Every structure is written in C-alpha cells, then in structure tokens.
C-alpha cells in the first residue's frame, strides 16, 4: 500500500502485522498499541497512551525476550523494501546518524555507549531512509543500527584503530550491507554526508554493484579523468579551479542563526579517479575508484550568511551534462529529509524521553517509535500527490478527525475535505499562516496541528458531540 494510501486506523497492521513474536497475542498487542500511538504520536509514552492499562501493556510487551529491536522493525523494513522494488523510478537511500541521549537512565549508564564529548550515554542511531527521487515521497526505513560507541583505550595505535570492527566510520558500510542491491534495470542510490567519505565505503559500493553519492570531506589525491596516465592532484583544489558550467537555485533550510533562503549556485563537474590510501583503512581492494566529482557553490551569499553553501560530491553514477550534474545536486539536497526525520523522532515523538531499566527493553521501544516518526512525513507526502485536490481526506484519516477539523476551520462539520484542504487546515491549527509568501508547512507544524486535533477529537467524543468511528 503506498504511503499516501495508508490510513491511521491501519497503521499498526501495515507496519507491524508481520512481526513474529512467538505468540499471536503479542503480535496483536503490538499492532493495537502502534495504531493507538499513531493517533497521538507526540509527547512521552504516558502521553501517547493515556490509559494506564495500555501503558502497562506496552511495558509488559517490551519486557518479553521474543520482542527485540530487530523483530519489531523487521515487518516495516520488509514493507519498505517491497515498495522500493515496486517503484520503477529512482530510489534514494538516505543514510545518516543521529545521537539518542539516554544519559538520565542511571541504571543503564554502564551499558550504553559514549555520545557527545564522551560524558553522555546513549546510542549512535544510524538510519537508512528510502525516498522516491522524483516525488520526494518517503517509502520508509530500509535499515536501522543502534551503535554503542566503545571506550577506546588510551594510546591506541592507528593500525589497531583501522582494523577495529567497532569503528564508527563503518556504520555507513554496514547500513549499505544490510540492504540488497537494486533489481536489474532499476536505480537505487545510497546518499550520504561527509561521514561516509571513506575509500572503504566507496570501494564496497563499487565491488557490490551499488550506486552512491557522497559529499566529500577529505581533500584527497586523485587522478584527472578515468583513463591514462595523468597528473596526481588534490580533489578539492582541482574542483575549485574549474570554471562555472551553469547556474541554478537551491532551497537552503534554516540553520542555527540563519533563516531559510534560496541560494543561487554555480555548478561544475569532472571525472576523476580516487586513489587508495597508502595504508589501507579497513577492508578494501586498494584500487583507484572511477567517479564523477561535482562541485556546487553559492554565488554572492548574503552578508549575514557565515558559511556559504559548498558541496563537493562524489558519485559513480555518470555525469556528462549540466542537467545530470543538477540531478545529482537535487539528490543530495533531499538528504535534508532524513534530518527532518531525526527531528520527528526526537522533538515530535520524544524518543529520548523513554524510561527503561534494561537495554533489551529499550531497543524494541526505539524501533516502535522510529516507525511512528514516519507517520507525519507520510501525511505531508499525501498532500503533495497529484490526486490530493480530488481525494477525500477520509481515505487517510478517521471520519471524526475530518469532522472536527472541518468544524474548526470552515464552521461546517459535514464538509468532506480533500487531502490538500485537510493538510492546510491542519497546518493552520499548528500555527502556519498559509500566506502566499510562506514556505509549505513542514513536519513540525503538522505535528503540532495533529496533536491539537487529537485533543479536540477526544473532547468532542467525551462530550457526545461526535461518535468515534
């Protein structure tokens, strides 16, 4: 079922119905709890599950040895891979890592890994989010790794660090390893930030027939072109010496101290061969890697912008025209979706506020809430579909939600809102002004609107104003 066709009432069945938890009653409980939480995804677990019996049922479910992080996540990942295979266009797999801070869980302090500057405790959560390149629709999580950063012995030699299997830099390779290669004739591209700029990762991708797009971090040695004996030059120096091949605009989201803006950028590209390091760093073949390097840089940035945009991208998907270079730029720009997803996990779902005394109970709860965080990204995607102006919102959300929102926004509870009308009314409830000069509503304003709408629906049901279902 496409994300835009998935309803709240079927959320649990769609994402967790295939869970193998050793007892069908556990599976049914997981499905029911997930559906309840989708109706009120914001806040802490007691906020999501206001009935004490439901909250107790969740804790008891997480306390069962058959309920693991892998098994809770497995049906959702299978659903995501199925949707990836069914899509005939280009699929981007956005890889990124975020820290989950559980420093406040004193009983787990000695079990959890280091985060931040080493004083905090929690996980490095590495997510692989599948997205349709053309429409930006989120297909779901293709994989998730909960990594506990180990305490590294003082004075560890470089050779020992390179061979250590618990190196954080290997998360990118491990994330890719867990996802099968694209079917023949399809294009799936692993998209990653500078953390993946290792020859070990790129060599793995090439050796296994995978496609990738990575932002360069290191000004490493390369050879010009893909053939022949050419001079050895520094990658970043070479790209910055190339003339501008064309211009276009890029929407840059807001950052700390910098508002969102539309930047005019120059674009240039060149085929190069990335040379392997003299000392191998992990498991790699030690062969030059033929890639296309694309530079994107901001022209005439505003004075208030402290860090003008510059991306140097490496890809093994061929680039021979300005249009193809711009497509690679667009692919990388979609990486911001996974950053939005991480905000949805933390700010929206409050995934760091869960309190468990055992790692093996905390991990499956992280899997459950991680899938829940997909929900509002899905709602936003539905509003962008071509049929959003014709399709009834009642196909997506329960009738009582449409009735209450219609009464609040249009003073007509019996109005049958379209998906787009519901989306913008929900955004207005969350504080968006819907002015022509405003950017489209993001997940956070939708989250606020959904939380308020759920409370309004509960109030209407409690007072007898409407009937549930």
C-alpha positions in Angstrom: 0.0 0.0 0.0 1.5 3.4 -1.0 2.3 5.7 2.0 -0.3 8.1 0.7 -2.9 5.4 0.9 -2.1 4.2 4.4 -4.7 5.2 7.0 -4.3 5.8 10.7 -6.7 3.0 11.5 -4.5 0.5 9.7 -1.1 1.9 10.8 -0.3 -0.9 13.2 -1.3 -3.7 10.8 0.6 -2.1 7.9 3.9 -1.7 9.7 3.9 -4.4 12.4 1.4 -7.0 11.2 4.1 -9.4 10.1 6.0 -9.4 13.4 7.0 -12.9 14.6 6.9 -12.5 18.4 6.4 -16.1 19.3 2.7 -15.7 20.1 -0.1 -14.2 18.0 -1.4 -12.3 21.1 1.9 -10.4 21.3 1.7 -9.6 17.7 -1.9 -8.3 18.1 -0.9 -6.3 21.1 1.9 -4.6 19.2 -0.4 -3.8 16.3 -3.1 -2.3 18.6 -0.6 -0.3 20.6 1.0 1.1 17.4 -2.3 2.2 16.0 -3.2 3.9 19.3 0.1 5.7 19.3 -0.3 6.9 15.7 -3.4 8.8 16.8 -1.4 10.7 19.3 2.3 10.4 18.3 3.6 13.4 20.1 4.9 13.5 23.7 6.1 10.9 26.1 4.8 7.3 26.3 2.3 8.2 29.0 1.1 11.0 26.8 0.7 8.7 23.8 -1.1 6.0 25.9 -3.2 7.8 28.4 -5.0 4.7 29.6 -2.7 3.2 32.4 -3.7 -0.3 31.3 -2.4 0.4 27.7 0.8 1.8 29.1 1.3 -1.2 31.3 0.6 -3.5 28.3 3.4 -1.7 26.3 5.9 -2.1 29.1 5.0 -5.8 29.6 5.3 -6.4 25.8 8.7 -4.8 25.7 9.8 -6.9 28.6 9.3 -10.2 26.7 12.5 -11.8 25.3 10.9 -12.5 22.0 10.3 -8.8 21.4 13.6 -7.5 20.0 14.7 -4.4 18.1 15.2 -6.5 15.0 11.9 -8.3 15.1 9.8 -5.2 15.9 11.5 -3.4 13.0 11.5 -6.3 10.5 8.0 -6.1 9.1 8.3 -2.3 8.5 11.7 -2.8 6.8 10.2 -5.6 4.6 7.3 -3.3 3.7 9.9 -0.6 2.7 11.9 -3.0 0.6 8.8 -4.2 -1.1 7.8 -0.6 -2.0 11.3 0.1 -3.3 11.1 -2.9 -5.6 7.6 -2.0 -6.8 8.7 1.6 -7.8 10.0 1.7 -11.4 11.8 5.1 -11.0 14.8 6.1 -9.0 15.0 5.4 -5.3 17.4 7.2 -2.9 18.5 5.6 0.3 19.4 8.5 2.6 22.0 7.4 5.3 22.6 9.5 8.4 23.5 9.1 12.0 21.9 10.9 15.0 22.7 10.6 18.7 20.0 9.3 21.1 20.8 10.6 24.5 19.8 8.4 27.5 22.2 9.8 30.0 19.4 10.2 32.5 18.9 6.4 32.7 21.2 5.8 35.6 20.7 2.0 35.7 21.9 1.8 32.0 24.9 4.2 32.3 27.5 1.4 32.3 25.8 -0.5 29.4 25.3 2.4 27.0 27.9 3.8 24.7 29.6 7.2 24.8 27.9 10.2 23.0 28.8 13.8 22.5 32.2 14.6 24.1 32.2 11.3 25.9 30.4 12.4 29.0 26.9 11.4 27.8 25.5 7.9 27.4 23.2 6.6 24.6 23.3 5.3 21.1 24.5 6.4 17.7 21.4 5.7 15.7 22.2 5.1 12.0 19.1 5.3 9.8 18.7 4.4 6.2 15.6 6.1 4.9 14.2 5.2 1.4 12.8 8.1 -0.6 11.5 8.4 -4.2 13.8 10.7 -6.1 11.2 12.3 -8.3 8.4 13.0 -5.8 10.3 13.1 -2.5 7.8 10.6 -1.1 9.2 8.7 2.0 8.9 4.9 1.5 10.1 4.1 5.0 13.1 2.8 6.9 15.3 0.4 5.0 17.5 -0.3 8.0 18.5 1.0 11.4 21.6 0.4 13.5 21.8 1.2 17.3 25.5 1.6 17.8 27.2 1.8 21.2 30.4 3.7 20.9 33.1 1.8 22.8 35.6 3.2 25.2 38.8 3.3 23.2 42.0 2.5 25.1 44.4 5.4 25.6 47.3 5.3 23.2 45.5 3.1 20.6 47.7 2.9 17.5 46.5 3.9 14.1 46.9 0.4 12.8 44.8 -1.0 15.6 42.1 1.6 15.1 41.9 0.9 11.4 41.3 -2.8 11.9 38.8 -2.4 14.9 35.4 -3.7 13.9 33.7 -1.2 16.2 34.9 1.8 14.3 32.1 4.3 13.9 33.1 5.1 10.3 32.0 1.5 9.4 28.3 2.3 10.1 27.8 3.6 6.5 29.2 0.3 5.1 27.1 -1.8 7.5 24.0 0.2 6.6 24.5 -0.5 2.9 25.4 -4.2 3.5 22.0 -4.8 5.1 20.1 -3.5 2.1 20.1 -5.7 -1.1 21.3 -4.3 -4.4 18.7 -2.9 -6.8 16.9 -5.3 -9.1 18.2 -5.4 -12.7 17.3 -2.3 -14.6 16.5 -0.2 -11.5 18.5 2.6 -10.0 18.9 2.8 -6.2 21.4 5.3 -4.9 23.0 5.4 -1.5 23.2 9.1 -0.5 25.4 10.1 2.4 27.0 13.1 4.1 30.7 13.6 4.8 30.9 10.8 7.4 30.8 8.3 4.5 33.7 9.8 2.7 36.0 6.8 3.1 37.5 4.7 0.4 36.4 1.6 2.3 32.7 2.6 1.9 33.1 3.6 -1.8 35.1 0.6 -2.7 32.4 -1.7 -1.1 29.7 0.0 -3.1 31.7 -0.4 -6.3 32.6 -4.0 -5.6 28.9 -5.0 -4.9 27.4 -3.2 -7.9 25.8 -0.4 -5.9 25.5 3.2 -6.8 26.4 6.0 -4.4 26.5 9.8 -3.9 28.7 11.0 -1.1 29.7 14.5 0.0 33.5 14.8 0.1 35.2 15.7 3.3 38.8 14.9 2.5 40.9 16.8 0.0 42.4 13.5 -1.1 44.7 12.7 -4.0 43.0 11.9 -7.3 44.0 11.5 -11.0 42.3 13.5 -13.7 39.9 11.5 -15.9 39.1 7.8 -15.9 41.8 6.7 -18.3 45.5 7.1 -19.0 48.5 8.4 -17.0 47.6 11.8 -15.7 48.9 14.1 -13.0 48.1 13.5 -9.4 46.2 16.4 -7.9 44.2 17.3 -4.8 40.5 16.8 -5.3 39.1 20.0 -3.7 41.8 22.2 -5.3 41.0 20.7 -8.7 37.3 21.2 -8.4 37.7 24.8 -7.2 39.8 25.6 -10.2 37.1 24.5 -12.7 35.0 27.2 -14.5 31.3 27.5 -13.8 29.3 25.3 -16.2 26.0 26.7 -15.3 23.8 28.2 -12.6 20.6 27.3 -10.8 18.9 27.8 -7.4 18.9 25.6 -4.3 16.5 26.0 -1.3 18.6 26.0 1.9 16.7 25.2 5.1 17.1 27.3 8.2 20.1 26.6 10.4 21.1 28.0 13.8 21.3 31.7 13.4 20.5 31.6 9.7 17.0 31.8 8.2 15.9 29.6 5.2 16.9 31.1 1.9 17.0 30.4 -1.8 20.7 30.3 -2.9 22.0 30.9 -6.5 24.8 28.4 -7.0 27.4 27.6 -9.7 27.9 24.0 -10.9 30.9 22.3 -12.3 32.0 18.7 -12.6 34.8 16.4 -13.8 35.6 12.7 -14.0 38.4 11.6 -11.7 40.0 8.5 -10.1 40.2 8.5 -6.3 43.5 6.9 -5.3 43.5 4.4 -2.4 45.3 5.5 0.8 48.9 4.3 1.2 47.9 2.5 4.3 44.6 0.6 3.9 41.9 1.7 6.4 39.7 -1.3 6.9 38.7 -3.9 4.2 39.2 -2.5 0.7 40.7 -3.7 -2.5 43.3 -0.9 -2.9 42.2 0.0 -6.4 41.6 3.5 -7.9 37.9 4.4 -8.0 36.5 6.0 -11.1 34.0 8.6 -10.0 32.4 11.9 -11.2 33.1 14.8 -8.9 30.5 17.6 -8.8 31.1 21.0 -7.2 28.2 23.2 -6.1 28.9 26.6 -4.6 26.9 29.6 -3.6 27.4 32.8 -5.6 27.1 36.2 -3.9 25.8 34.9 -0.5 24.1 37.4 1.8 26.3 39.1 4.3 24.5 37.5 7.2 25.4 34.0 6.0 28.5 32.9 7.8 29.0 29.7 5.9 28.1 29.9 2.2 26.9 26.7 0.7 29.6 24.5 -0.9 29.2 20.8 -1.8 31.8 18.6 -3.4 30.0 15.4 -4.3 31.4 12.1 -5.4 29.3 9.6 -7.4 29.7 6.5 -9.5 26.5 7.5 -11.4 27.8 9.0 -14.7 27.7 12.8 -15.2 28.1 14.1 -18.7 25.7 17.1 -18.9 24.7 20.1 -16.9 21.3 18.5 -16.4 22.8 15.3 -15.0 25.0 17.3 -12.6 21.9 19.2 -11.4 20.2 15.9 -10.8 23.0 14.8 -8.6 22.7 18.1 -6.7 18.9 17.5 -6.3 19.6 14.0 -4.9 21.9 15.3 -2.3 19.6 18.2 -1.4 17.0 15.5 -0.5 19.3 14.3 2.3 17.7 17.0 4.4 14.6 14.7 4.6 16.5 12.3 6.9 17.4 15.3 9.1 13.7 16.1 9.3 13.1 12.5 10.2 15.5 12.7 13.1 13.8 15.8 14.4 10.5 13.9 14.2 12.0 11.1 16.2 13.3 13.4 18.9 11.2 16.6 19.0 8.0 15.1 17.9 8.0 11.5 19.3 10.3 12.3 22.3 12.2 9.1 21.7 14.9 10.2 24.2 12.3 10.5 27.0 11.5 6.8 27.3 12.5 5.3 30.6 13.5 1.6 30.7 15.9 -0.2 33.1 17.1 -2.7 30.6 18.8 -2.2 27.2 16.9 -5.1 25.7 13.6 -3.5 26.6 14.6 0.0 25.4 15.8 -1.2 22.0 12.4 -2.6 20.7 10.7 0.6 22.0 13.1 2.6 19.9 12.2 0.5 16.9 8.5 1.1 17.5 8.8 4.9 18.0 11.2 5.1 15.0 8.4 3.8 12.7 5.9 6.0 14.4 8.0 9.1 13.4 7.4 8.2 9.7 3.7 9.0 10.2 3.7 12.8 9.7 6.2 12.6 6.9 3.7 10.3 5.3 0.8 12.8 5.9 2.9 15.5 4.3 3.7 13.3 1.3 0.0 12.6 0.8 -0.7 16.3 0.4 1.8 16.5 -2.4 0.3 13.7 -4.5 -1.3 14.6 -7.8 -4.7 13.5 -6.6 -4.6 15.5 -3.3 -7.1 18.0 -4.7 -9.6 15.3 -5.6 -9.1 12.6 -3.0 -11.2 12.7 0.2 -9.2 13.1 3.4 -11.5 10.4 4.9 -9.4 7.9 2.9 -6.4 8.8 5.0 -7.7 9.7 8.5 -10.7 8.7 10.6 -14.0 10.4 9.9 -14.1 12.1 13.3 -10.8 13.9 12.6 -12.1 15.3 9.3 -15.4 16.4 11.0 -13.7 18.2 13.9 -11.1 19.9 11.7 -13.8 21.0 9.2 -15.9 22.5 12.0 -12.9 24.4 13.4 -11.6 25.7 10.1 -14.8 26.1 8.0 -17.6 26.0 10.6 -19.2 23.2 8.7 -18.6 19.8 10.3 -20.3 17.9 7.5 -17.9 19.2 4.8 -15.9 16.5 3.0 -12.4 17.9 2.9 -9.9 16.9 0.3 -6.4 15.7 1.4 -4.9 19.1 0.5 -7.6 21.0 2.3 -7.2 18.8 5.4 -3.4 19.3 5.2 -3.5 23.1 5.1 -6.2 23.3 7.7 -4.1 21.1 10.0 -1.1 23.3 9.3 -3.2 26.4 10.3 -4.2 24.6 13.5 -0.4 24.1 14.1 0.3 27.8 13.6 1.1 28.1 9.9 -0.4 31.2 8.4 -0.9 29.8 4.8 0.2 33.0 3.2 1.4 33.0 -0.3 4.9 34.2 0.8 5.1 31.3 3.4 7.1 28.1 2.7 5.0 24.9 2.6 4.2 23.6 6.1 6.9 21.3 7.5 6.5 18.2 9.6 6.9 20.1 12.9 3.9 22.5 12.3 1.9 19.5 11.1 2.9 17.6 14.3 1.6 20.4 16.5 -1.6 20.6 14.5 -2.1 16.8 14.7 -1.6 16.8 18.5 -4.1 19.6 19.0 -6.6 18.0 16.6 -6.4 14.7 18.5 -7.1 16.5 21.8 -10.1 18.3 20.1 -11.4 14.9 18.8 -11.1 13.3 22.3 -13.0 16.3 23.8 -15.8 16.1 21.2 -16.2 12.3 21.8 -16.2 12.8 25.6 -18.9 15.4 25.4 -21.0 13.4 23.0 -20.5 15.9 20.2 -19.5 13.2 17.8 -19.3 9.4 17.8 -15.9 7.6 17.3 -15.8 5.6 14.0 
